[in-house]
Amino acid sequence: MGIIEKTASTLMKRAVKKYLHLKPTQKSLPTAPNERALLLYIHIPFCLTLCPYCSFHKFRFDESSAKRYFELLHQEMRMVHALGYRFDSIYFGGGTTTILPHQLGETIDLAKSLFAIREVSCESDPAHLNDLENADLHGKIDRLSIGIQSFNDRHLQKIGRYKKFGSGDEQYEKVSAVMGDFPIVNIDMIYNYPDQSEEELHREIDTILKLRPPQVTFYPLMYAPGIRDNLSKRWGALSDAKEVKLYRIIMERMREVYTQRSAWAWSLEREGIIDEYVIERSEYVGIGSGAFSFIDDTLYANTFSLPIYAKRISKGQLPITHATTFPERAIRQYRMMVELFGLRSSNEHLWIESTLLRICGMYNQEHLNERGIHLFSVMMREFYNGMDYVRETMRTNLTKEDGLIRD
């Protein structure tokens, strides 16, 4: 990684430390500021088993709690509707969003009855693909994102997914079987494992080019701040220099068949929905425990405790417990970052930042070149590490009982 990328990484780390400090609040979502349709993010915080590297908000699955949670989630959706918010797109994140497929289908139906929903994106793991078939979710999910992470059995064993989801060959067959059932199937892949060789990455890409899913997302392996030391000891330290080399291989190989749509996402089509919803949606509303909303200049966070979530919703209160407000320039810088991460011309005319990018040789004419694209991959990685820190802070004092709803 060059000096410019290292400097950008350092500056982004400082920025997230400065701005991403959520404090307890009595604020709640304001009434909808206008009639513009936003994205609705819905969080499902349950998993059958917990992956050691995953920093997202989740609890071990308890069926009665999960069923009650979906009921409360529907109440929260109606509360947001009453505030005048309008949505045309939904993104389900987790956790394992498909852990109760029947309830997932009911949630989609409710959202479509309240809002003019045009597209629904949903995450899944390989183990729950058959459940989607049995629940007859065809026609309800427009984009299904499947967390594969690797087709390499050695890497799957190291990160604890081999026993959970099967071998790389088994996962290949599972994805292949559902690709015709949903308009867009995306597979999520991780690269830059500590001991991953260039040859192994080439074989991963060979597998992808043979499978040809409509979309592919490559994430650099990220250790959340709270587990970084532990995973570094168990798996090995992450290498920025190797990440650059592997990223170049991904860009060179994927363009043989795919169109790059963001720094991390590739698509067989030049248009259509992609994984990183923050690129197109500078504002959004999140419902569910651990969900975030960003409206105007404020980031809101729902409680990460399920009992508190249940109590607030049952009282007719939105479950927001923390918030932070950003200065205007920081918001403009963030929007510029996500727009360029999405390989778009930025609408934020920040003269200093734009001039520095050009002086540093990140543009070819009016478009980011390969180095510029990788620069924003690095910056987005640090931003997500900052959000990992926020989630860890919100979960600090949680106990096993915070993952259960007992009426």
C-alpha positions in Angstrom: 0.0 0.0 0.0 1.4 3.4 -1.0 1.9 6.5 1.1 -1.3 8.0 -0.2 -3.5 5.0 0.7 -1.8 4.8 4.1 -2.5 8.5 4.7 -6.1 8.2 3.6 -6.5 5.1 5.9 -5.1 7.1 8.8 -7.3 10.1 8.2 -10.4 7.9 7.9 -9.5 6.2 11.2 -9.2 9.6 12.9 -12.5 10.8 11.3 -14.5 7.8 12.5 -13.0 8.2 16.0 -14.0 11.9 16.0 -17.5 11.6 14.6 -18.8 8.1 15.3 -19.5 8.6 19.0 -23.2 7.8 19.7 -24.5 9.1 23.0 -27.7 8.3 24.9 -30.6 10.4 23.6 -34.2 11.2 24.2 -34.5 12.0 20.4 -36.7 10.0 18.1 -37.1 10.0 14.4 -38.6 13.3 13.2 -41.7 13.2 10.9 -40.7 12.6 7.3 -39.0 15.8 6.1 -40.5 15.3 2.6 -42.3 12.9 0.3 -39.1 11.5 -1.2 -39.0 7.7 -1.0 -36.1 6.3 1.1 -34.7 2.9 1.7 -36.0 0.8 4.6 -33.4 -1.3 6.4 -34.7 -4.2 8.5 -32.4 -6.0 10.9 -33.0 -9.7 12.0 -30.5 -10.3 14.8 -30.6 -14.1 15.1 -28.2 -16.9 14.0 -28.1 -20.6 14.7 -24.3 -20.4 15.4 -22.1 -17.3 15.7 -19.1 -16.9 13.3 -16.0 -15.6 15.1 -15.1 -12.9 12.7 -18.6 -11.4 12.3 -19.1 -8.0 13.9 -22.8 -7.5 13.1 -25.5 -7.4 15.8 -26.8 -10.9 16.5 -27.8 -13.4 19.2 -28.0 -17.1 19.2 -31.4 -18.2 17.8 -34.3 -18.7 20.3 -37.5 -19.6 18.4 -40.0 -18.0 20.7 -38.0 -14.8 21.0 -37.6 -14.6 17.2 -41.3 -15.1 16.5 -42.2 -12.4 19.0 -39.5 -10.2 17.5 -41.2 -10.3 14.1 -44.5 -9.3 15.7 -42.8 -6.3 17.3 -41.0 -5.5 14.1 -44.3 -5.1 12.3 -45.5 -2.7 15.0 -42.4 -0.6 14.5 -42.9 -0.6 10.8 -46.4 0.8 11.2 -45.0 3.5 13.6 -42.6 4.6 11.0 -45.4 4.7 8.4 -47.4 6.9 10.7 -44.6 9.4 10.7 -45.1 9.9 7.0 -42.0 8.0 5.7 -42.2 6.5 2.3 -40.0 3.7 1.0 -39.5 2.1 -2.4 -36.8 -0.3 -1.5 -36.1 -2.7 1.4 -32.8 -4.3 2.5 -32.9 -7.1 5.1 -29.7 -7.6 7.0 -28.6 -9.7 9.9 -27.9 -12.0 11.6 -29.6 -14.6 9.5 -32.5 -12.8 7.8 -34.0 -16.1 6.5 -34.0 -17.9 9.9 -37.8 -17.8 10.0 -38.8 -17.7 6.3 -42.5 -17.7 6.9 -42.3 -14.6 9.1 -39.9 -13.0 6.6 -42.5 -13.4 3.9 -45.2 -11.8 6.2 -42.9 -8.9 6.8 -42.4 -8.3 3.1 -46.1 -8.5 2.6 -46.8 -6.0 5.3 -44.2 -3.6 3.9 -45.7 -3.8 0.4 -49.2 -3.1 1.8 -47.9 0.1 3.5 -45.4 1.4 1.0 -44.8 1.4 -2.8 -42.0 -1.1 -2.6 -40.2 -1.7 -6.0 -37.4 -4.0 -4.9 -36.5 -6.2 -1.9 -32.9 -7.3 -1.1 -32.3 -10.1 1.4 -29.2 -11.8 2.8 -29.0 -15.5 3.3 -26.5 -18.2 4.2 -26.1 -21.4 2.3 -27.9 -23.5 5.0 -31.2 -21.7 4.6 -31.7 -21.8 0.8 -34.0 -24.8 1.0 -36.1 -23.0 3.6 -36.6 -20.2 1.1 -37.9 -22.8 -1.4 -40.3 -24.3 1.1 -41.6 -20.9 2.2 -42.4 -20.0 -1.4 -40.6 -16.6 -1.3 -40.4 -16.5 -5.1 -41.6 -13.2 -6.4 -41.1 -11.5 -3.0 -37.3 -11.2 -3.0 -35.7 -9.4 -6.0 -32.1 -9.8 -4.9 -30.8 -12.6 -2.8 -27.3 -12.2 -1.4 -25.7 -15.5 -0.3 -22.7 -15.4 2.1 -20.3 -17.9 0.7 -17.0 -16.1 1.8 -14.8 -18.8 0.1 -15.0 -22.0 -2.0 -11.7 -23.0 -0.5 -12.2 -25.8 2.1 -9.1 -24.8 4.0 -10.3 -21.3 4.5 -13.8 -22.4 5.3 -12.5 -24.7 8.0 -10.3 -21.9 9.5 -13.2 -19.4 9.8 -15.6 -22.0 11.2 -18.0 -22.3 8.2 -17.1 -25.8 6.8 -19.1 -27.7 9.5 -21.9 -25.2 9.4 -22.5 -24.9 5.7 -20.5 -27.6 3.9 -17.6 -27.8 1.6 -16.9 -25.4 -1.2 -18.2 -27.9 -3.7 -21.4 -28.3 -1.7 -22.0 -24.6 -1.5 -21.4 -24.3 -5.2 -24.2 -26.8 -5.9 -26.5 -25.0 -3.5 -26.0 -21.6 -5.2 -26.3 -23.1 -8.6 -29.6 -24.7 -7.7 -31.3 -21.4 -6.7 -29.8 -19.0 -9.3 -32.9 -19.4 -11.5 -35.3 -18.8 -8.7 -34.6 -15.1 -8.0 -34.1 -12.2 -10.4 -30.7 -11.4 -9.0 -28.5 -13.7 -6.9 -25.3 -12.2 -5.4 -22.6 -14.1 -3.7 -20.4 -12.5 -1.0 -16.7 -13.4 -1.0 -13.9 -12.5 1.3 -10.3 -12.1 0.2 -7.0 -11.3 1.9 -7.1 -14.2 4.4 -3.7 -14.1 6.3 -2.4 -17.1 4.5 -4.2 -16.8 1.2 -2.0 -17.2 -1.8 -2.4 -15.6 -5.2 -2.9 -19.0 -6.7 -5.8 -19.7 -4.3 -7.5 -16.4 -5.2 -7.2 -17.3 -8.9 -8.9 -20.6 -8.2 -11.7 -18.8 -6.3 -12.2 -16.6 -9.4 -12.1 -19.6 -11.7 -15.0 -21.0 -9.7 -17.0 -17.8 -9.8 -16.5 -17.4 -13.6 -17.7 -21.0 -14.0 -20.7 -20.5 -11.8 -21.5 -17.0 -13.2 -23.9 -15.6 -10.6 -25.5 -12.3 -11.7 -23.5 -10.4 -9.0 -20.4 -10.9 -6.9 -19.2 -8.9 -4.0 -15.6 -9.1 -2.8 -14.9 -7.8 0.7 -11.4 -7.5 2.2 -11.2 -9.5 5.4 -11.8 -7.1 8.3 -11.1 -7.7 11.9 -13.4 -5.7 14.1 -11.6 -3.6 16.7 -12.8 -5.7 19.7 -11.6 -9.0 18.2 -8.7 -7.9 16.2 -6.0 -9.0 18.6 -7.6 -12.4 19.2 -8.1 -13.2 15.5 -4.6 -12.0 14.6 -3.2 -14.5 17.1 -5.5 -17.3 15.8 -5.4 -16.7 12.1 -2.5 -14.3 11.5 -2.1 -10.6 11.0 -3.7 -8.9 8.0 -1.4 -7.6 5.3 -2.2 -4.3 3.5 0.5 -4.9 0.9 -1.0 -8.3 0.1 -4.5 -6.8 -0.1 -3.3 -4.5 -2.8 -1.9 -7.4 -4.9 -5.0 -9.5 -4.4 -7.3 -6.7 -5.3 -5.5 -6.1 -8.6 -6.0 -9.8 -9.4 -9.7 -9.5 -8.7 -10.1 -6.4 -10.9 -8.1 -7.9 -13.8 -9.9 -11.3 -13.7 -13.4 -10.2 -13.0 -13.5 -7.7 -15.9 -13.2 -10.7 -18.2 -16.9 -11.3 -17.8 -18.3 -8.7 -15.3 -18.8 -5.0 -15.1 -17.5 -3.4 -11.9 -20.3 -1.5 -10.2 -18.5 -0.4 -7.0 -15.1 -0.8 -5.5 -16.4 -4.2 -4.1 -19.2 -5.3 -6.4 -19.3 -6.8 -9.9 -22.4 -7.5 -12.1 -23.1 -9.3 -15.3 -25.4 -6.5 -16.1 -24.6 -2.8 -16.4 -27.7 -1.8 -14.5 -29.7 -3.2 -11.6 -29.6 -3.2 -7.8 -26.2 -3.9 -6.2 -25.1 -4.7 -2.7 -23.9 -1.4 -1.2 -27.2 0.4 -0.6 -25.5 3.3 1.0 -24.1 4.3 -2.4 -27.6 5.3 -3.7 -29.2 6.1 -0.4 -27.7 9.0 1.5 -30.6 8.8 3.9 -32.4 5.7 5.2 -34.5 4.4 8.1 -33.6 1.3 10.0 -36.0 -0.8 12.1 -35.3 -3.7 14.4 -32.9 -4.1 17.3 -29.5 -2.8 16.4 -30.6 -0.9 13.3 -29.3 2.5 12.3 -31.2 5.4 10.7 -29.6 8.4 9.0 -31.9 11.4 8.5 -30.8 15.0 7.8 -27.6 15.3 9.8 -28.3 12.7 12.5 -27.4 9.1 12.9 -29.9 7.2 15.2 -29.3 3.8 16.7 -32.0 1.4 18.0 -31.4 -0.4 21.2 -29.3 -3.6 20.9 -31.2 -5.2 23.8 -34.2 -7.3 22.8 -36.1 -6.9 26.1 -35.7 -3.1 25.9 -36.7 -3.2 22.3 -39.8 -5.2 23.2 -40.7 -2.8 26.1 -40.3 0.3 23.9 -42.4 -1.0 21.0 -45.1 -2.3 23.4 -45.4 1.2 24.8 -45.8 2.7 21.3 -42.3 4.2 21.4 -39.6 3.9 18.7 -36.6 2.0 20.2 -34.0 4.7 19.5 -31.6 5.0 22.5 -28.5 6.7 21.0 -27.7 9.3 18.4 -25.1 11.6 17.1 -25.2 14.7 14.8 -22.6 15.5 12.2 -21.4 18.9 10.9 -22.3 19.7 7.3 -18.8 19.3 5.9 -18.4 15.8 7.4 -21.7 14.8 5.8 -20.5 16.1 2.4 -17.2 14.3 2.7 -19.1 11.1 3.6 -21.4 11.4 0.6 -18.4 12.1 -1.7 -16.7 9.0 -0.4 -19.6 6.7 -1.0 -20.4 8.2 -4.4 -16.8 7.6 -5.5 -16.7 4.2 -3.9 -19.7 3.5 -6.2 -17.6 4.6 -9.2 -19.8 7.7 -9.8 -19.0 11.3 -10.3 -19.5 13.0 -7.0 -22.2 15.6 -6.6 -20.4 17.0 -3.6 -18.2 19.8 -5.0 -15.4 19.7 -2.3 -12.6 21.7 -4.0 -9.8 20.7 -1.7 -10.6 17.0 -1.6 -11.2 16.8 -5.4 -7.9 18.7 -6.2 -5.9 16.4 -3.9 -7.3 13.3 -5.7 -6.3 14.7 -9.1 -2.9 15.8 -7.9 -2.3 12.3 -6.5 -3.2 10.8 -9.8 -6.4 9.0 -8.8 -8.3 10.0 -12.0 -8.1 9.2 -15.7 -9.9 12.2 -17.2 -13.1 12.3 -15.3 -13.1 8.7 -13.9 -11.3 7.0 -11.1 -8.5 4.9 -12.2 -7.6 1.5 -10.6 -5.5 3.1 -7.9 -8.3 5.6 -7.2 -10.8 2.8 -6.9 -8.6 0.9 -4.5 -8.2 4.1 -2.5 -11.9 4.2 -1.8 -12.0 0.5 -1.1 -9.5 1.2 1.7 -11.5 4.2 3.0 -14.7 2.3 3.0 -13.0 -0.6 4.9 -12.0 1.9 7.6 -15.4 3.4 7.7 -16.9 -0.1 8.3 -14.3 -0.7 10.9 -15.6 2.4 12.6 -19.2 1.1 12.5 -17.9 -2.1 14.0 -16.6 -0.1 16.9 -20.0 1.6 17.3 -21.7 -1.8 17.4 -19.2 -3.1 19.9 -19.8 -0.1 22.1 -23.5 -0.6 21.9 -23.2 -4.2 22.9 -20.7 -3.7 25.7 -23.0 -4.4 28.6 -25.3 -6.9 27.0 -25.9 -10.3 28.7 -27.4 -13.5 27.5 -30.8 -12.3 28.7 -30.6 -9.3 26.3 -31.0 -11.9 23.5 -34.3 -13.2 24.8 -37.8 -11.8 24.8 -39.9 -13.0 27.6 -43.5 -11.7 27.7 
